[in-house]
Amino acid sequence: MRNNRKNGFQTALWVLMITANSQSLWAATFSGTVSTDDNTAIAGAIITVSNTEVSQKKSVYTDRDGFYLIQTPFEGKLSVRVRTLFFEDVTQELSVSAAERIEQNFVLETKKNELLASETLTASAHVATLEWESENTKTMFISQCNYCHQVGNALTRRPRERGEWTMVVRRMQGYGAMLPYDEAVETIDALHQGFSGAPIRALQSNDFHDGLADAKVEEWLVGDGLSFIHDADVAKNGNLYGADEAHDIIWELDMKTNQITEHKMPDPGLPVGGLFSALPLPLGIFSGKHGPHSMAEDENGKMWITNSLSSYLLSFDTHTKEFESYSIDGNVLYPHTVRIDKEGIVWFTIVVTNQMGRFDPKTKEFTIIDLPVKKIWDSITYALLPILVKLSTWSPVALDTYDAEHRKNGTYPEGPYSWLEERSMVNLPYGIDIHPLDGSVWYAKLNSHQIGRIDPKTLEVKEWDTPLEGPRRHRFDSKGILWIPSFDENSLMRFDPNTETFKSYLLPNLAENEWEIPYALNIHPETDDIWITSNNSDRIFRFYQKTETFVSYPSPTRVTFLRDLVFTKDGKVCSSQSNLPAYAIEGGRPSFICLDPTGALKDRAASK
């Protein structure tokens, strides 16, 4: 929104700083208009400039008059693409010399081919066409079948025979989807009947707002088609780091030089798949043993990394580039999200065994906290799970004896959760954050729909039921208000710890019957604006607390599935492209992605 822009003094500073270095920073400036063949301006069209190797991309959006301006450091042979809803993409290859200014107007034609028009709609449009026998099964499907990848993108919506869909759902159960038997059968029927290959129609909105034309998006492709870069974090040195859960690699992006460095993690002495090597995890993609998942940097420049497959906590020194490994004590399965408090204590959720972990880097001691359960059967489940995982290494399904061709083709045994009557039996402590005022530690239980507070001194635990299902990765704002994405119910929740009251906001969808799957959020430390991933429709949401309104920023790349959101010192909001598998992402590789809400505004100021 224009009333949220920087003031004139700050804009003048941008002009002075950027213009002074424009010859060294920018190879070319592109500007022009985007319109229809009847000369109607197109607002919100995305202009993307790629370098020769298509390893880096920069994008901006047209304003209400169809005007755009983008500055880029690329030179030589470049690709310029224009994209917007309901129109054919236009791509041009151009040769650009240093500091060149190019005026390029584009005229777009509406998509006349019904099938092609359908294929370019977001996953949210396609999955919304599925018909469900019961609302409960639909809810199960949203919560359990969308947390690793989009359902409804070009890879996942292709027509399959019912037997093939049965293998797909069974494989997802093996990966951890908690679909009871009846819901699994109904899901198979819905997928088989709904994803027929026939074109669909959806009256999706353009979703334009004035602030969109001020924004700029940068993408750096990293890894390969089988990389699973789960979380990214920005360090004090200004570099972005990404945890490749599939390959046991920490990727480092120097945002000043655009150089990407690979840091291979130390071998824990476990088989591929770590403690889960005998289970039908996506081991055709996961070639690692640690499974790095989440990261957080301490005051000394160390990144602390939870490793889901090995149950290790690792530190990575951003100065020396060295790792240190700490095996987590006890029957601990799947360490997940990590945060560091003001005392330097490392806290993390432990998903499978319903626990919280605490690690003191000074004493090198772990404290494992067993979280409350609602039923006695839940306690029995958590006591048995570590034993069952260990016993499974002796079974015929073990990695060293199980036929690799079966894994490749997806002919898995019945999923381990098909016997569950309700998914709340496996609570899944998931997101975590530290209260900025009193230092208390707060977690979310994804499946039992709860949030909880841990006193950092006494370790006393208190829990609250959330009014909406699927609380995932939450964050505190500067005033100590907790904001929680409701993954299952397309909403944002607000919780005031002082009054212990909730308030909810429904997320805006592109069309009727669609829904979002908000995986994570973060809150800008200066503005308190809330940024939310919307992984079903290739967008990022921004929520203004003062006006209680949403705006969105469409991604230039289709099949956008983002994890934790982090902020750079200069105001960018960044994440990792993390669809599983990565080859489903447009372009076939994951990336670091950063959205600068004022990036195009800076370009326009610098070009004058």
C-alpha positions as semicolon CSV with decimal commas, in nm:
position;residue;x (nm);y (nm);z (nm)
1;M;0,000;0,000;0,000
2;R;0,131;0,345;-0,087
3;N;0,073;0,479;0,262
4;N;0,319;0,217;0,386
5;R;0,608;0,335;0,165
6;K;0,924;0,490;0,301
7;N;0,919;0,867;0,336
8;G;1,078;1,108;0,093
9;F;1,399;1,145;0,293
10;Q;1,465;0,771;0,284
11;T;1,389;0,760;-0,088
12;A;1,643;1,037;-0,144
13;L;1,902;0,833;0,043
14;W;1,828;0,535;-0,184
15;V;1,884;0,757;-0,488
16;L;2,222;0,879;-0,358
17;M;2,346;0,536;-0,252
18;I;2,225;0,338;-0,550
19;T;2,307;0,597;-0,818
20;A;2,660;0,630;-0,685
21;N;2,721;0,262;-0,750
22;S;2,488;0,207;-1,045
23;Q;2,765;0,151;-1,301
24;S;2,918;-0,131;-1,096
25;L;2,591;-0,286;-0,976
26;W;2,367;-0,276;-1,279
27;A;2,436;-0,398;-1,630
28;A;2,100;-0,299;-1,774
29;T;1,772;-0,127;-1,706
30;F;1,454;-0,256;-1,869
31;S;1,137;-0,049;-1,877
32;G;0,816;-0,035;-2,073
33;T;0,450;-0,130;-2,062
34;V;0,242;-0,446;-2,073
35;S;-0,101;-0,434;-2,238
36;T;-0,361;-0,637;-2,424
37;D;-0,397;-0,630;-2,802
38;D;-0,670;-0,364;-2,762
39;N;-0,424;-0,141;-2,573
40;T;-0,568;-0,204;-2,226
41;A;-0,300;-0,181;-1,955
42;I;-0,238;-0,498;-1,754
43;A;-0,173;-0,437;-1,384
44;G;0,023;-0,691;-1,183
45;A;0,192;-0,866;-1,475
46;I;0,524;-1,025;-1,374
47;I;0,837;-0,936;-1,571
48;T;1,124;-1,180;-1,507
49;V;1,483;-1,136;-1,629
50;S;1,710;-1,444;-1,618
51;N;2,081;-1,473;-1,673
52;T;2,231;-1,697;-1,942
53;E;2,256;-2,003;-1,718
54;V;1,907;-1,944;-1,573
55;S;2,066;-1,979;-1,230
56;Q;1,945;-1,640;-1,110
57;K;1,623;-1,449;-1,178
58;K;1,489;-1,104;-1,093
59;S;1,122;-1,007;-1,124
60;V;0,899;-0,701;-1,083
61;Y;0,527;-0,629;-1,128
62;T;0,352;-0,376;-1,351
63;D;0,161;-0,087;-1,194
64;R;-0,199;0,017;-1,265
65;D;-0,088;0,172;-1,595
66;G;0,092;-0,143;-1,704
67;F;0,433;0,022;-1,653
68;Y;0,738;-0,163;-1,523
69;L;1,106;-0,085;-1,462
70;I;1,367;-0,338;-1,355
71;Q;1,741;-0,307;-1,306
72;T;1,960;-0,614;-1,330
73;P;2,331;-0,693;-1,292
74;F;2,310;-0,948;-1,575
75;E;2,465;-0,881;-1,914
76;G;2,517;-1,075;-2,235
77;K;2,237;-1,301;-2,353
78;L;1,936;-1,262;-2,126
79;S;1,583;-1,396;-2,117
80;V;1,291;-1,162;-2,047
81;R;0,955;-1,322;-1,972
82;V;0,616;-1,158;-1,910
83;R;0,344;-1,355;-1,731
84;T;-0,002;-1,285;-1,597
85;L;-0,322;-1,472;-1,528
86;F;-0,530;-1,583;-1,832
87;F;-0,272;-1,461;-2,087
88;E;-0,002;-1,636;-2,288
89;D;0,351;-1,595;-2,157
90;V;0,577;-1,385;-2,378
91;T;0,950;-1,460;-2,370
92;Q;1,225;-1,275;-2,556
93;E;1,597;-1,345;-2,577
94;L;1,806;-1,027;-2,576
95;S;2,176;-0,941;-2,589
96;V;2,255;-0,671;-2,336
97;S;2,573;-0,470;-2,282
98;A;2,688;-0,301;-1,963
99;A;2,477;-0,012;-1,830
100;E;2,238;-0,035;-2,126
101;R;1,886;0,110;-2,100
102;I;1,625;-0,086;-2,294
103;E;1,265;0,014;-2,351
104;Q;1,055;-0,292;-2,426
105;N;0,675;-0,294;-2,453
106;F;0,481;-0,619;-2,447
107;V;0,139;-0,705;-2,590
108;L;-0,020;-1,019;-2,442
109;E;-0,281;-1,244;-2,597
110;T;-0,547;-1,425;-2,398
111;K;-0,514;-1,802;-2,378
112;K;-0,750;-1,942;-2,639
113;N;-0,664;-2,308;-2,582
114;E;-0,880;-2,427;-2,293
115;L;-0,635;-2,698;-2,185
116;L;-0,336;-2,463;-2,182
117;A;-0,536;-2,207;-1,986
118;S;-0,625;-2,476;-1,734
119;E;-0,267;-2,595;-1,697
120;T;-0,146;-2,251;-1,593
121;L;-0,395;-2,216;-1,307
122;T;-0,250;-2,258;-0,958
123;A;-0,269;-2,586;-0,770
124;S;-0,540;-2,434;-0,550
125;A;-0,774;-2,416;-0,850
126;H;-0,721;-2,778;-0,951
127;V;-0,743;-2,934;-0,606
128;A;-1,061;-2,735;-0,535
129;T;-1,241;-2,936;-0,805
130;L;-1,208;-3,263;-0,611
131;E;-1,537;-3,396;-0,475
132;W;-1,548;-3,539;-0,124
133;E;-1,794;-3,781;0,030
134;S;-1,753;-3,622;0,371
135;E;-1,618;-3,298;0,511
136;N;-1,409;-3,497;0,757
137;T;-1,219;-3,669;0,475
138;K;-1,157;-3,337;0,304
139;T;-1,017;-3,198;0,630
140;M;-0,797;-3,506;0,666
141;F;-0,676;-3,463;0,309
142;I;-0,585;-3,096;0,361
143;S;-0,399;-3,162;0,683
144;Q;-0,218;-3,482;0,584
145;C;-0,158;-3,466;0,207
146;N;-0,021;-3,114;0,158
147;Y;0,266;-3,066;0,399
148;C;0,554;-3,180;0,175
149;H;0,434;-3,061;-0,163
150;Q;0,149;-2,907;-0,355
151;V;-0,137;-3,133;-0,460
152;G;-0,285;-3,012;-0,786
153;N;0,034;-2,904;-0,963
154;A;0,126;-3,049;-1,303
155;L;0,313;-3,344;-1,150
156;T;0,057;-3,445;-0,889
157;R;-0,264;-3,397;-1,088
158;R;-0,185;-3,616;-1,388
159;P;-0,449;-3,886;-1,456
160;R;-0,379;-4,226;-1,299
161;E;-0,563;-4,556;-1,281
162;R;-0,723;-4,625;-0,946
163;G;-0,461;-4,888;-0,865
164;E;-0,184;-4,635;-0,919
165;W;-0,359;-4,382;-0,693
166;T;-0,385;-4,658;-0,431
167;M;-0,007;-4,699;-0,445
168;V;0,040;-4,322;-0,424
169;V;-0,176;-4,288;-0,112
170;R;-0,018;-4,595;0,044
171;R;0,324;-4,447;-0,019
172;M;0,218;-4,119;0,143
173;Q;0,100;-4,314;0,448
174;G;0,442;-4,473;0,460
175;Y;0,596;-4,127;0,458
176;G;0,386;-4,027;0,759
177;A;0,045;-3,916;0,630
178;M;-0,202;-4,010;0,905
179;L;-0,498;-4,119;0,698
180;P;-0,717;-4,382;0,865
181;Y;-0,837;-4,660;0,637
182;D;-1,179;-4,519;0,544
183;E;-1,043;-4,170;0,474
184;A;-0,763;-4,322;0,263
185;V;-1,015;-4,507;0,045
186;E;-1,227;-4,193;-0,001
187;T;-0,914;-3,993;-0,087
188;I;-0,815;-4,247;-0,353
189;D;-1,162;-4,221;-0,508
190;A;-1,156;-3,839;-0,505
191;L;-0,812;-3,822;-0,669
192;H;-0,895;-4,083;-0,931
193;Q;-1,222;-3,921;-1,032
194;G;-1,113;-3,558;-0,998
195;F;-0,774;-3,557;-1,170
196;S;-0,896;-3,685;-1,505
197;G;-0,687;-3,460;-1,726
198;A;-0,990;-3,261;-1,844
199;P;-0,942;-2,882;-1,844
200;I;-1,097;-2,685;-1,563
201;R;-1,220;-2,329;-1,536
202;A;-1,165;-2,102;-1,239
203;L;-1,247;-1,735;-1,211
204;Q;-0,939;-1,649;-1,013
205;S;-0,885;-1,286;-0,918
206;N;-0,582;-1,086;-1,029
207;D;-0,533;-0,981;-0,666
208;F;-0,357;-0,655;-0,757
209;H;-0,272;-0,384;-0,505
210;D;-0,065;-0,068;-0,545
211;G;0,220;-0,193;-0,327
212;L;0,276;-0,480;-0,568
213;A;0,438;-0,248;-0,823
214;D;0,694;-0,142;-0,560
215;A;0,815;-0,497;-0,500
216;K;1,097;-0,700;-0,650
217;V;1,164;-1,075;-0,629
218;E;1,505;-1,241;-0,657
219;E;1,566;-1,614;-0,701
220;W;1,890;-1,813;-0,689
221;L;1,866;-2,173;-0,808
222;V;2,057;-2,415;-0,588
223;G;2,101;-2,789;-0,556
224;D;1,944;-3,037;-0,796
225;G;1,608;-3,188;-0,881
226;L;1,627;-3,417;-0,577
227;S;1,736;-3,153;-0,324
228;F;1,498;-3,086;-0,037
229;I;1,608;-2,751;0,105
230;H;1,379;-2,745;0,401
231;D;1,455;-2,427;0,594
232;A;1,660;-2,119;0,521
233;D;1,801;-1,865;0,762
234;V;1,989;-1,539;0,722
235;A;2,307;-1,499;0,928
236;K;2,462;-1,191;1,081
237;N;2,716;-1,190;0,798
238;G;2,426;-1,125;0,558
239;N;2,446;-1,463;0,386
240;L;2,155;-1,701;0,340
241;Y;2,190;-2,063;0,452
242;G;1,968;-2,355;0,349
243;A;1,938;-2,702;0,504
244;D;1,919;-2,968;0,231
245;E;1,740;-3,248;0,414
246;A;1,778;-3,485;0,120
247;H;2,154;-3,460;0,074
248;D;2,298;-3,366;0,417
249;I;2,424;-3,035;0,281
250;I;2,415;-2,679;0,414
251;W;2,402;-2,439;0,119
252;E;2,543;-2,089;0,165
253;L;2,445;-1,795;-0,058
254;D;2,659;-1,480;-0,050
255;M;2,396;-1,223;-0,147
256;K;2,662;-0,966;-0,240
257;T;2,855;-1,182;-0,486
258;N;2,573;-1,431;-0,567
259;Q;2,820;-1,713;-0,499
260;I;2,673;-2,040;-0,368
261;T;2,889;-2,270;-0,155
262;E;2,817;-2,630;-0,055
263;H;2,903;-2,746;0,299
264;K;2,880;-3,126;0,337
265;M;2,780;-3,237;0,684
266;P;2,987;-3,493;0,880
267;D;2,888;-3,860;0,853
268;P;2,704;-3,977;1,169
269;G;2,787;-4,342;1,103
270;L;2,424;-4,433;1,030
271;P;2,273;-4,589;0,717
272;V;2,100;-4,375;0,456
273;G;1,778;-4,257;0,618
274;G;1,935;-4,245;0,963
275;L;1,718;-4,391;1,239
276;F;1,435;-4,428;0,987
277;S;1,638;-4,630;0,736
278;A;1,399;-4,925;0,751
279;L;1,084;-4,724;0,689
280;P;0,946;-4,622;0,349
281;L;1,054;-4,259;0,371
282;P;1,122;-4,087;0,036
283;L;1,464;-4,254;0,029
284;G;1,477;-4,233;-0,348
285;I;1,519;-3,862;-0,281
286;F;1,674;-3,865;0,066
287;S;2,033;-3,977;0,012
288;G;2,147;-3,840;0,349
289;K;2,177;-3,977;0,699
290;H;2,124;-3,665;0,913
291;G;1,828;-3,499;0,739
292;P;1,900;-3,134;0,837
293;H;1,570;-2,961;0,894
294;S;1,569;-2,627;1,076
295;M;1,834;-2,366;1,163
296;A;1,885;-2,073;1,400
297;E;2,195;-1,860;1,457
298;D;2,327;-1,765;1,800
299;E;2,512;-1,447;1,898
300;N;2,850;-1,606;1,821
301;G;2,772;-1,677;1,457
302;K;2,693;-2,046;1,501
303;M;2,402;-2,197;1,314
304;W;2,230;-2,465;1,524
305;I;2,071;-2,733;1,308
306;T;1,813;-2,996;1,401
307;N;1,862;-3,324;1,214
308;S;1,539;-3,516;1,179
309;L;1,669;-3,850;1,057
310;S;1,968;-3,892;1,288
311;S;1,841;-3,722;1,606
312;Y;2,158;-3,514;1,620
313;L;2,196;-3,145;1,695
314;L;2,473;-2,986;1,489
315;S;2,635;-2,646;1,497
316;F;2,789;-2,479;1,193
317;D;3,030;-2,192;1,251
318;T;2,964;-1,927;0,985
319;H;3,318;-1,793;1,034
320;T;3,530;-2,110;1,028
321;K;3,279;-2,321;0,828
322;E;3,325;-2,608;1,076
323;F;3,061;-2,845;1,215
324;E;3,023;-2,985;1,565
325;S;2,792;-3,282;1,634
326;Y;2,587;-3,366;1,945
327;S;2,386;-3,685;1,969
328;I;2,055;-3,618;2,149
329;D;2,005;-3,838;2,455
330;G;1,705;-4,068;2,505
331;N;1,437;-4,211;2,280
332;V;1,405;-3,904;2,063
333;L;1,262;-3,921;1,710
334;Y;1,254;-3,639;1,455
335;P;1,391;-3,315;1,603
336;H;1,216;-3,039;1,413
337;T;1,207;-2,659;1,454
338;V;1,479;-2,478;1,651
339;R;1,496;-2,137;1,821
340;I;1,753;-1,976;2,053
341;D;1,661;-1,768;2,358
342;K;1,837;-1,458;2,491
343;E;2,050;-1,672;2,724
344;G;2,187;-1,867;2,427
345;I;1,992;-2,183;2,513
346;V;1,891;-2,389;2,210
347;W;1,527;-2,507;2,216
348;F;1,367;-2,742;1,964
349;T;1,052;-2,944;1,908
350;I;1,064;-3,323;1,873
351;V;0,779;-3,425;1,647
352;V;0,734;-3,802;1,661
353;T;0,788;-3,861;2,032
354;N;0,589;-3,559;2,163
355;Q;0,879;-3,383;2,331
356;M;1,069;-3,058;2,360
357;G;1,447;-3,040;2,368
358;R;1,672;-2,796;2,553
359;F;2,048;-2,775;2,492
360;D;2,297;-2,562;2,684
361;P;2,598;-2,491;2,459
362;K;2,812;-2,405;2,765
363;T;2,760;-2,732;2,953
364;K;2,685;-2,940;2,640
365;E;2,387;-3,092;2,825
366;F;2,046;-3,185;2,685
367;T;1,719;-3,172;2,876
368;I;1,428;-3,360;2,717
369;I;1,078;-3,256;2,824
370;D;0,790;-3,498;2,776
371;L;0,483;-3,297;2,679
372;P;0,131;-3,361;2,814
373;V;-0,107;-3,605;2,646
374;K;-0,486;-3,614;2,648
375;K;-0,536;-3,992;2,668
376;I;-0,355;-4,287;2,818
377;W;-0,332;-4,444;2,472
378;D;-0,126;-4,146;2,358
379;S;0,135;-4,224;2,626
380;I;0,149;-4,585;2,512
381;T;0,193;-4,472;2,151
382;Y;0,493;-4,253;2,237
383;A;0,650;-4,525;2,450
384;L;0,619;-4,780;2,168
385;L;0,720;-4,568;1,869
386;P;1,098;-4,564;1,934
387;I;1,091;-4,939;1,995
388;L;0,895;-5,005;1,675
389;V;1,135;-4,791;1,470
390;K;1,432;-4,987;1,607
391;L;1,259;-5,322;1,549
392;S;1,176;-5,224;1,193
393;T;1,547;-5,236;1,109
394;W;1,522;-5,614;1,149
395;S;1,217;-5,646;0,924
396;P;1,207;-5,740;0,553
397;V;1,126;-5,376;0,481
398;A;1,474;-5,267;0,590
399;L;1,671;-5,066;0,337
400;D;1,941;-5,330;0,289
401;T;1,695;-5,614;0,217
402;Y;1,391;-5,442;0,070
403;D;1,376;-5,466;-0,308
404;A;1,485;-5,125;-0,446
405;E;1,252;-5,171;-0,741
406;H;0,957;-5,186;-0,502
407;R;1,061;-4,855;-0,350
408;K;1,103;-4,703;-0,694
409;N;0,757;-4,816;-0,807
410;G;0,588;-4,728;-0,480
411;T;0,458;-5,077;-0,394
412;Y;0,468;-5,019;-0,021
413;P;0,292;-5,215;0,252
414;E;-0,011;-5,060;0,421
415;G;0,080;-4,727;0,580
416;P;0,178;-4,742;0,948
417;Y;-0,095;-4,496;1,046
418;S;-0,389;-4,666;0,872
419;W;-0,496;-4,818;1,205
420;L;-0,537;-4,481;1,377
421;E;-0,888;-4,381;1,469
422;E;-0,788;-4,017;1,502
423;R;-0,467;-3,832;1,415
424;S;-0,456;-3,650;1,750
425;M;-0,305;-3,971;1,893
426;V;0,022;-3,846;1,741
427;N;0,033;-3,485;1,861
428;L;0,328;-3,360;1,649
429;P;0,491;-3,073;1,843
430;Y;0,591;-2,858;1,547
431;G;0,652;-2,483;1,551
432;I;0,833;-2,302;1,831
433;D;0,912;-1,943;1,928
434;I;1,048;-1,748;2,224
435;H;0,837;-1,478;2,392
436;P;1,025;-1,148;2,337
437;L;0,935;-1,005;2,679
438;D;0,949;-1,285;2,936
439;G;1,163;-1,545;2,753
440;S;0,904;-1,824;2,782
441;V;0,912;-2,097;2,518
442;W;0,599;-2,161;2,310
443;Y;0,524;-2,458;2,087
444;A;0,238;-2,572;1,866
445;K;0,097;-2,925;1,844
446;L;-0,011;-2,971;1,486
447;N;-0,239;-3,274;1,517
448;S;-0,393;-3,218;1,860
449;H;-0,460;-2,849;1,776
450;Q;-0,291;-2,697;2,080
451;I;-0,032;-2,441;2,175
452;G;0,181;-2,467;2,486
453;R;0,407;-2,259;2,707
454;I;0,720;-2,376;2,889
455;D;0,865;-2,176;3,176
456;P;1,239;-2,165;3,090
457;K;1,339;-2,180;3,460
458;T;1,099;-2,434;3,612
459;L;1,014;-2,618;3,284
460;E;0,648;-2,606;3,391
461;V;0,414;-2,664;3,095
462;K;0,072;-2,515;3,023
463;E;-0,138;-2,583;2,711
464;W;-0,438;-2,427;2,533
465;D;-0,667;-2,572;2,266
466;T;-0,673;-2,357;1,952
467;P;-1,011;-2,258;1,804
468;L;-0,896;-2,368;1,457
469;E;-0,713;-2,684;1,356
470;G;-0,359;-2,730;1,236
471;P;-0,148;-2,472;1,427
472;R;0,191;-2,494;1,259
473;R;0,485;-2,251;1,274
474;H;0,398;-1,948;1,484
475;R;0,582;-1,628;1,581
476;F;0,556;-1,348;1,837
477;D;0,527;-0,984;1,741
478;S;0,715;-0,711;1,928
479;K;0,432;-0,670;2,180
480;G;0,425;-1,035;2,279
481;I;0,117;-1,134;2,077
482;L;0,141;-1,483;1,928
483;W;0,040;-1,526;1,563
484;I;-0,036;-1,878;1,443
485;P;-0,109;-2,013;1,093
486;S;-0,402;-2,256;1,083
487;F;-0,280;-2,499;0,818
488;D;-0,601;-2,703;0,814
489;E;-0,851;-2,417;0,807
490;N;-0,710;-2,151;0,574
491;S;-0,672;-1,894;0,851
492;L;-0,448;-1,679;1,068
493;M;-0,493;-1,694;1,446
494;R;-0,399;-1,431;1,705
495;F;-0,342;-1,527;2,070
496;D;-0,294;-1,280;2,354
497;P;-0,105;-1,456;2,638
498;N;-0,220;-1,193;2,888
499;T;-0,592;-1,240;2,833
500;E;-0,562;-1,596;2,696
501;T;-0,798;-1,505;2,412
502;F;-0,793;-1,594;2,042
503;K;-0,900;-1,406;1,731
504;S;-0,905;-1,550;1,379
505;Y;-0,877;-1,410;1,026
506;L;-0,975;-1,604;0,713
507;L;-0,710;-1,590;0,443
508;P;-0,817;-1,449;0,104
509;N;-0,843;-1,702;-0,179
510;L;-0,808;-1,652;-0,552
511;A;-1,150;-1,804;-0,626
512;E;-1,454;-1,954;-0,459
513;N;-1,405;-2,300;-0,303
514;E;-1,026;-2,268;-0,302
515;W;-0,822;-2,285;0,015
516;E;-0,473;-2,198;0,135
517;I;-0,225;-2,411;0,329
518;P;-0,036;-2,153;0,539
519;Y;0,272;-2,341;0,652
520;A;0,472;-2,074;0,832
521;L;0,478;-1,705;0,915
522;N;0,717;-1,445;1,045
523;I;0,674;-1,090;1,172
524;H;0,889;-0,802;1,055
525;P;1,080;-0,665;1,357
526;E;1,028;-0,300;1,257
527;T;0,678;-0,284;1,108
528;D;0,514;-0,579;1,289
529;D;0,360;-0,674;0,953
530;I;0,294;-1,047;0,935
531;W;0,426;-1,241;0,636
532;I;0,265;-1,578;0,564
533;T;0,341;-1,856;0,317
534;S;0,045;-1,951;0,097
535;N;0,174;-2,269;-0,060
536;N;-0,140;-2,370;-0,246
537;S;-0,149;-2,071;-0,483
538;D;0,214;-1,963;-0,542
539;R;0,186;-1,650;-0,327
540;I;0,314;-1,481;-0,012
541;F;0,067;-1,296;0,210
542;R;0,130;-0,977;0,400
543;F;-0,105;-0,888;0,688
544;Y;-0,119;-0,532;0,818
545;Q;-0,206;-0,543;1,187
546;K;-0,325;-0,181;1,204
547;T;-0,588;-0,220;0,932
548;E;-0,635;-0,598;0,967
549;T;-0,606;-0,639;0,590
550;F;-0,421;-0,883;0,365
551;V;-0,233;-0,825;0,043
552;S;-0,049;-1,089;-0,158
553;Y;0,255;-1,117;-0,381
554;P;0,236;-1,384;-0,655
555;S;0,552;-1,583;-0,716
556;P;0,721;-1,560;-1,058
557;T;0,783;-1,936;-1,037
558;R;0,506;-2,195;-1,039
559;V;0,486;-2,467;-0,774
560;T;0,612;-2,238;-0,500
561;F;0,627;-2,419;-0,166
562;L;0,800;-2,212;0,102
563;R;0,907;-2,300;0,457
564;D;1,032;-2,065;0,730
565;L;1,037;-1,697;0,637
566;V;1,334;-1,485;0,747
567;F;1,428;-1,117;0,710
568;T;1,749;-0,958;0,588
569;K;1,886;-0,637;0,739
570;D;1,775;-0,438;0,433
571;G;1,413;-0,551;0,461
572;K;1,383;-0,850;0,229
573;V;1,169;-1,147;0,329
574;C;1,339;-1,470;0,222
575;S;1,274;-1,843;0,218
576;S;1,359;-2,165;0,036
577;Q;1,168;-2,326;-0,250
578;S;1,096;-2,657;-0,086
579;N;0,849;-2,866;-0,282
580;L;0,915;-3,240;-0,247
581;P;1,024;-3,344;-0,507
582;A;1,208;-3,034;-0,627
583;Y;1,183;-3,141;-0,990
584;A;0,811;-3,055;-0,975
585;I;0,904;-2,686;-0,935
586;E;0,899;-2,490;-1,258
587;G;1,257;-2,511;-1,384
588;G;1,317;-2,842;-1,204
589;R;1,534;-2,712;-0,918
590;P;1,480;-2,550;-0,576
591;S;1,599;-2,201;-0,497
592;F;1,654;-1,932;-0,241
593;I;1,387;-1,668;-0,294
594;C;1,372;-1,314;-0,153
595;L;1,094;-1,059;-0,186
596;D;1,190;-0,695;-0,137
597;P;0,865;-0,496;-0,079
598;T;1,036;-0,177;-0,201
599;G;1,285;-0,323;-0,449
600;A;1,120;-0,188;-0,764
601;L;1,068;0,148;-0,593
602;K;1,445;0,162;-0,532
603;D;1,510;0,071;-0,897
604;R;1,288;0,354;-1,016
605;A;1,461;0,601;-0,783
606;A;1,806;0,490;-0,896
607;S;1,717;0,512;-1,266
608;K;1,631;0,883;-1,251
